[in-house]
Amino acid sequence: MEDQAKTIMIIEDESLLLEAIDRKLASRGYKTLPYVSAEEGLAHLQDTTHPLPDLIWLDYYLGGMDGGQFMVELKKDERLKNLPVIVVSNSASDQKKNNMIDLGEKAYILKAQYKLDDIIVLLENVLKDESMQQVDSGGS
């Protein structure tokens, strides 16, 4: 099953950036689910007719529901609470990072510190780690 394309949900409210992320991930063989709002992404995830993505790329600052609120909503749903999420943001206070860690995010990445290709490498490492955990462990 390793050759089956992984699916990544992208939640990013800057449409040009969303398109760039979407194109870059698709060029690397990923299936993508691009959304410009947390509400749209959450509605997709809560629709049980859709398969779950392998990972969620989440911008923290969004119009409407922000990344923190999105994570709270994920944790309320037994089916969604263990989805791996990486937060990609323009800023990060220690308090915000700690709050997101408490909510279960896998990585908190500052956009300004990385090129898009570098963020995708970090994302791939999270996906690889998630795959290893599924194979190697029976639980936490």
VOVO-435925 format. One record per atom (N, C-alpha, C, O): residue in three letters; x, y negated, z negated. Coordinates in pm, whole numbers, padded with zeros to 5 digits, always signed. Layout:
N
ALAXYZ...
% end
This chain:
140
MET+00081+00120+00000MET+00000+00000+00000MET+00084-00126+00000MET+00030-00236+00004GLU+00216-00113-00005GLU+00301-00230-00009GLU+00289-00313+00118GLU+00310-00434+00114ASP+00256-00248+00233ASP+00247-00324+00356ASP+00112-00394+00371ASP+00090-00466+00469GLN+00021-00375+00277GLN-00106-00447+00279GLN-00080-00591+00235GLN-00015-00616+00134ALA-00131-00685+00314ALA-00107-00827+00286ALA-00169-00867+00153ALA-00284-00834+00124LYS-00093-00938+00074LYS-00143-00993-00052LYS-00228-01116-00021LYS-00204-01187+00077THR-00328-01139-00105THR-00415-01254-00087THR-00387-01357-00196THR-00381-01324-00314ILE-00368-01480-00153ILE-00340-01589-00246ILE-00448-01696-00231ILE-00469-01750-00123MET-00514-01727-00342MET-00608-01838-00345MET-00528-01964-00372MET-00447-01968-00464ILE-00552-02067-00292ILE-00485-02196-00309ILE-00591-02297-00348ILE-00689-02316-00276ILE-00572-02362-00461ILE-00663-02469-00502ILE-00580-02596-00512ILE-00500-02615-00604GLU-00600-02684-00413GLU-00521-02807-00399GLU-00611-02912-00337GLU-00667-02890-00229ASP-00626-03027-00403ASP-00720-03128-00352ASP-00660-03223-00250ASP-00733-03300-00189GLU-00529-03220-00229GLU-00468-03301-00123GLU-00472-03219+00005GLU-00396-03123+00020SER-00560-03257+00098SER-00587-03173+00215SER-00463-03147+00302SER-00447-03036+00353LEU-00376-03247+00319LEU-00255-03224+00399LEU-00162-03123+00332LEU-00104-03037+00399LEU-00149-03133+00202LEU-00067-03038+00128LEU-00130-02900+00131LEU-00060-02800+00148LEU-00261-02892+00115LEU-00333-02765+00122LEU-00307-02697+00257LEU-00278-02577+00262GLU-00316-02774+00366GLU-00290-02718+00499GLU-00147-02669+00512GLU-00123-02562+00568ALA-00051-02745+00460ALA+00090-02705+00468ALA+00115-02577+00390ALA+00184-02488+00439ILE+00061-02567+00270ILE+00076-02447+00188ILE+00012-02328+00258ILE+00070-02220+00266ASP-00109-02350+00308ASP-00183-02245+00377ASP-00103-02192+00497ASP-00088-02071+00514ARG-00054-02283+00581ARG+00024-02242+00699ARG+00151-02167+00660ARG+00186-02065+00719LYS+00221-02219+00558LYS+00347-02157+00516LYS+00323-02016+00462LYS+00397-01923+00496LEU+00221-01999+00379LEU+00191-01866+00325LEU+00145-01771+00435LEU+00186-01654+00437ALA+00062-01819+00526ALA+00015-01735+00637ALA+00133-01692+00725ALA+00138-01579+00772SER+00229-01783+00747SER+00346-01749+00829SER+00433-01643+00763SER+00512-01575+00830ARG+00418-01629+00632ARG+00496-01528+00559ARG+00415-01401+00537ARG+00457-01312+00463GLY+00298-01392+00602GLY+00221-01269+00600GLY+00114-01258+00493GLY+00056-01151+00474TYR+00088-01366+00422TYR-00014-01362+00318TYR-00151-01398+00375TYR-00161-01479+00468LYS-00254-01339+00320LYS-00390-01383+00345LYS-00414-01498+00247LYS-00366-01493+00134THR-00485-01600+00290THR-00507-01714+00203THR-00655-01746+00187THR-00736-01720+00276LEU-00687-01802+00074LEU-00820-01852+00043LEU-00802-01996-00002LEU-00789-02022-00121PRO-00802-02092+00093PRO-00777-02232+00056PRO-00904-02304+00009PRO-01010-02292+00071TYR-00892-02376-00100TYR-01003-02455-00155TYR-00953-02591-00200TYR-00842-02603-00252VAL-01036-02695-00180VAL-00998-02830-00220VAL-01048-02866-00359VAL-01020-02975-00408SER-01122-02775-00423SER-01168-02803-00560SER-01169-02676-00643SER-01184-02566-00592ALA-01153-02696-00772ALA-01158-02583-00866ALA-01297-02521-00867ALA-01312-02400-00880GLU-01399-02605-00853GLU-01537-02555-00853GLU-01561-02459-00738GLU-01623-02354-00756GLU-01511-02494-00617GLU-01527-02405-00502GLU-01451-02274-00521GLU-01502-02166-00491GLY-01329-02285-00571GLY-01249-02165-00596GLY-01315-02076-00699GLY-01320-01954-00682LEU-01366-02135-00805LEU-01432-02058-00911LEU-01558-01990-00858LEU-01585-01874-00891ALA-01635-02061-00776ALA-01757-02002-00718ALA-01721-01880-00633ALA-01791-01779-00637HIS-01612-01888-00557HIS-01567-01774-00478HIS-01530-01656-00569HIS-01570-01542-00544LEU-01455-01686-00673LEU-01411-01580-00764LEU-01527-01515-00838LEU-01525-01395-00864GLN-01627-01592-00871GLN-01741-01539-00947GLN-01838-01461-00859GLN-01923-01388-00911ASP-01827-01476-00729ASP-01910-01400-00636ASP-01851-01259-00626ASP-01747-01239-00563THR-01917-01163-00686THR-01862-01027-00695THR-01860-00954-00561THR-01809-00843-00554THR-01914-01015-00455THR-01904-00951-00323THR-01767-00974-00260THR-01732-00909-00162HIS-01690-01068-00316HIS-01556-01096-00264HIS-01452-01018-00344HIS-01461-01011-00467PRO-01353-00960-00275PRO-01241-00901-00351PRO-01161-01012-00418PRO-01157-01125-00369LEU-01098-00980-00529LEU-01019-01079-00602LEU-00884-01101-00533LEU-00828-01008-00475PRO-00833-01224-00539PRO-00700-01249-00483PRO-00594-01186-00573PRO-00620-01152-00688ASP-00475-01171-00518ASP-00362-01116-00596ASP-00300-01222-00685ASP-00235-01190-00785LEU-00319-01350-00649LEU-00260-01460-00725LEU-00334-01589-00690LEU-00389-01602-00581ILE-00335-01683-00784ILE-00395-01813-00761ILE-00287-01921-00774ILE-00217-01928-00874TRP-00276-02004-00672TRP-00190-02123-00671TRP-00282-02237-00711TRP-00373-02272-00637LEU-00260-02296-00827LEU-00352-02395-00883LEU-00283-02529-00905LEU-00186-02538-00981ASP-00334-02632-00840ASP-00291-02768-00870ASP-00356-02804-01004ASP-00470-02768-01029TYR-00284-02875-01089TYR-00342-02911-01219TYR-00439-03028-01207TYR-00550-03024-01260TYR-00395-03133-01137TYR-00478-03252-01126TYR-00569-03241-01005TYR-00524-03250-00891LEU-00695-03222-01030LEU-00796-03208-00925LEU-00911-03302-00957LEU-00935-03334-01073GLY-00982-03346-00855GLY-01104-03422-00879GLY-01206-03328-00941GLY-01211-03211-00905GLY-01287-03374-01032GLY-01383-03286-01099GLY-01312-03201-01203GLY-01241-03253-01288MET-01332-03072-01195MET-01270-02977-01289MET-01119-02975-01268MET-01073-02954-01156ASP-01041-02995-01376ASP-00896-02989-01361ASP-00846-02846-01384ASP-00924-02756-01414GLY-00716-02828-01369GLY-00658-02695-01382GLY-00681-02630-01517GLY-00703-02509-01526GLY-00676-02709-01623GLY-00700-02655-01757GLY-00842-02604-01773GLY-00864-02496-01828GLN-00938-02681-01724GLN-01078-02638-01732GLN-01100-02512-01648GLN-01175-02423-01688PHE-01035-02507-01532PHE-01045-02389-01446PHE-00996-02265-01520PHE-01060-02160-01516MET-00881-02278-01587MET-00825-02164-01661MET-00919-02121-01774MET-00935-02001-01798VAL-00981-02217-01843VAL-01077-02183-01949VAL-01192-02102-01890VAL-01235-02003-01949GLU-01241-02144-01774GLU-01352-02071-01710GLU-01309-01930-01669GLU-01386-01836-01684LEU-01187-01915-01619LEU-01137-01781-01583LEU-01135-01690-01705LEU-01177-01574-01697LYS-01088-01742-01816LYS-01072-01661-01937LYS-01207-01617-01995LYS-01212-01520-02070LYS-01314-01686-01961LYS-01448-01649-02009LYS-01503-01527-01937LYS-01594-01461-01986ASP-01447-01497-01820ASP-01499-01390-01735ASP-01408-01268-01742ASP-01291-01274-01702GLU-01460-01159-01793GLU-01381-01037-01811GLU-01315-00992-01680GLU-01202-00943-01682ARG-01383-01009-01570ARG-01332-00967-01440ARG-01218-01057-01391ARG-01133-01012-01314LEU-01215-01181-01435LEU-01120-01279-01382LEU-01007-01313-01477LEU-00906-01371-01435LYS-01021-01280-01604LYS-00930-01334-01705LYS-00785-01291-01690LYS-00696-01358-01744ASN-00757-01183-01618ASN-00618-01138-01604ASN-00557-01171-01468ASN-00448-01124-01437LEU-00627-01251-01387LEU-00569-01289-01258LEU-00444-01373-01281LEU-00446-01465-01362PRO-00335-01343-01211PRO-00215-01425-01226PRO-00234-01562-01161PRO-00282-01573-01049VAL-00196-01665-01235VAL-00211-01804-01189VAL-00077-01875-01204VAL-00013-01867-01309ILE-00035-01944-01098ILE+00077-02035-01112ILE+00021-02176-01096ILE-00058-02203-01007VAL+00065-02264-01184VAL+00020-02403-01180VAL+00131-02483-01114VAL+00247-02477-01154VAL+00092-02560-01012VAL+00185-02645-00941VAL+00133-02787-00957VAL+00023-02818-00912SER+00212-02873-01021SER+00162-03004-01058SER+00265-03114-01033SER+00384-03086-01014ASN+00218-03237-01034ASN+00306-03352-01019ASN+00370-03394-01151ASN+00470-03465-01151SER+00314-03350-01263SER+00370-03388-01393SER+00345-03277-01495SER+00257-03193-01478ALA+00424-03281-01600ALA+00409-03178-01701ALA+00459-03226-01836ALA+00579-03240-01857SER+00367-03252-01926SER+00408-03279-02064SER+00425-03145-02133SER+00369-03044-02088ASP+00500-03143-02241ASP+00517-03018-02316ASP+00382-02966-02364ASP+00357-02846-02363GLN+00295-03058-02408GLN+00163-03016-02456GLN+00082-02950-02345GLN+00019-02846-02367LYS+00084-03009-02225LYS+00010-02953-02113LYS+00065-02814-02076LYS-00011-02719-02056LYS+00197-02804-02069LYS+00259-02674-02038LYS+00220-02570-02143LYS+00182-02458-02107ASN+00228-02606-02270ASN+00193-02511-02377ASN+00046-02472-02371ASN+00013-02355-02393ASN-00041-02568-02342ASN-00184-02535-02327ASN-00206-02436-02215ASN-00284-02342-02229MET-00138-02457-02103MET-00155-02367-01989MET-00095-02230-02018MET-00150-02128-01975ILE+00016-02226-02089ILE+00074-02096-02128ILE-00023-02022-02218ILE-00044-01902-02202ASP-00084-02095-02313ASP-00183-02033-02402ASP-00302-01977-02323ASP-00364-01879-02365LEU-00334-02040-02210LEU-00445-01995-02127LEU-00403-01883-02031LEU-00487-01828-01959GLY-00275-01850-02029GLY-00231-01733-01953GLY-00167-01759-01818GLY-00147-01665-01742GLU-00133-01885-01787GLU-00068-01906-01657GLU+00068-01837-01657GLU+00131-01820-01761LYS+00112-01797-01536LYS+00238-01723-01522LYS+00358-01812-01500LYS+00471-01774-01531ALA+00334-01932-01445ALA+00443-02027-01421ALA+00383-02166-01409ALA+00270-02183-01364TYR+00460-02266-01451TYR+00420-02406-01438TYR+00531-02474-01360TYR+00643-02486-01410ILE+00502-02517-01239ILE+00603-02568-01149ILE+00577-02715-01117ILE+00464-02752-01084LEU+00679-02796-01127LEU+00668-02937-01089LEU+00697-02949-00939LEU+00803-02909-00891LYS+00601-03005-00866LYS+00615-03019-00720LYS+00742-03094-00683LYS+00811-03055-00589ALA+00773-03199-00755ALA+00887-03285-00720ALA+01022-03214-00734ALA+01121-03257-00673GLN+01028-03109-00813GLN+01155-03041-00837GLN+01185-02930-00736GLN+01295-02875-00736TYR+01089-02895-00652TYR+01106-02782-00561TYR+01054-02815-00421TYR+00960-02892-00405LYS+01118-02755-00322LYS+01064-02757-00186LYS+00957-02650-00179LYS+00953-02559-00262LEU+00870-02661-00080LEU+00762-02564-00064LEU+00815-02421-00053LEU+00760-02330-00114ASP+00923-02402+00023ASP+00981-02267+00037ASP+01028-02213-00098ASP+01014-02093-00125ASP+01083-02299-00183ASP+01130-02256-00315ASP+01012-02215-00404ASP+01021-02117-00479ILE+00903-02290-00395ILE+00785-02255-00474ILE+00730-02120-00428ILE+00686-02040-00510ILE+00734-02095-00298ILE+00684-01967-00247ILE+00772-01852-00296ILE+00721-01744-00326VAL+00903-01873-00306VAL+00991-01770-00362VAL+00953-01742-00507VAL+00947-01626-00549LEU+00927-01847-00584LEU+00883-01828-00723LEU+00751-01752-00728LEU+00732-01662-00811LEU+00660-01787-00640LEU+00531-01719-00631LEU+00551-01571-00600LEU+00488-01485-00661GLU+00640-01541-00505GLU+00667-01402-00470GLU+00725-01324-00587GLU+00696-01206-00605ASN+00807-01392-00668ASN+00861-01326-00788ASN+00751-01294-00888ASN+00754-01189-00952VAL+00654-01384-00903VAL+00541-01357-00991VAL+00461-01239-00937VAL+00422-01151-01013LEU+00436-01237-00806LEU+00362-01125-00745LEU+00436-00993-00767LEU+00375-00892-00800LYS+00567-00995-00747LYS+00648-00875-00766LYS+00641-00828-00911LYS+00627-00709-00939ASP+00651-00924-01003ASP+00644-00893-01146ASP+00508-00834-01181ASP+00500-00737-01257GLU+00400-00890-01126GLU+00265-00838-01150GLU+00253-00696-01098GLU+00193-00611-01164SER+00308-00669-00980SER+00304-00534-00924SER+00378-00437-01012SER+00333-00325-01035MET+00494-00479-01063MET+00573-00392-01150MET+00498-00364-01280MET+00501-00252-01329GLN+00431-00466-01336GLN+00356-00446-01459GLN+00242-00347-01438GLN+00213-00265-01525GLN+00177-00354-01320GLN+00067-00263-01292GLN+00117-00121-01282GLN+00048-00027-01322VAL+00239-00104-01228VAL+00295+00030-01211VAL+00357+00079-01342VAL+00339+00194-01380ASP+00430-00009-01411ASP+00510+00032-01526ASP+00439+00037-01658ASP+00480+00111-01747SER+00333-00042-01675SER+00275-00047-01808SER+00128-00012-01807SER+00057-00033-01709GLY+00086+00042-01917GLY-00055+00076-01934GLY-00131-00035-02000GLY-00251-00020-02024GLY-00068-00144-02029GLY-00134-00257-02096GLY-00033-00338-02172GLY+00085-00303-02177SER-00079-00447-02231SER+00014-00532-02304SER+00019-00498-02450SER+00093-00562-02525
% end
